[in-house]
């Protein structure tokens, strides 16, 4: 016999709701019957991006483009990966 589901509480804010679901004492199986869950796809969902203008020395841009060409990736994609890696590295160092 399945246990009855608890009603989902009303929250005053998104942060209050987030804290509720992040709490280890709250198990989603107390509130949802996951056996009835359905897989959903969002085919047109795209991560939000912002276009920026960035001035680089020509020799630096040439070197980045050459490296991207050797890796067979678009140079802007390579730059995004490098920036993300560097930000992650700096964040990890700052957390120590």
Secondary structure, DSSP 8 states (H G I E B T S, - for coil): -----------SSHHHHHHHHHSTT--GGGT--GGG------TT-------------HHHHHHHHHHHHHHTS-HHHHHHHHHHHHHHHHHHHHH-
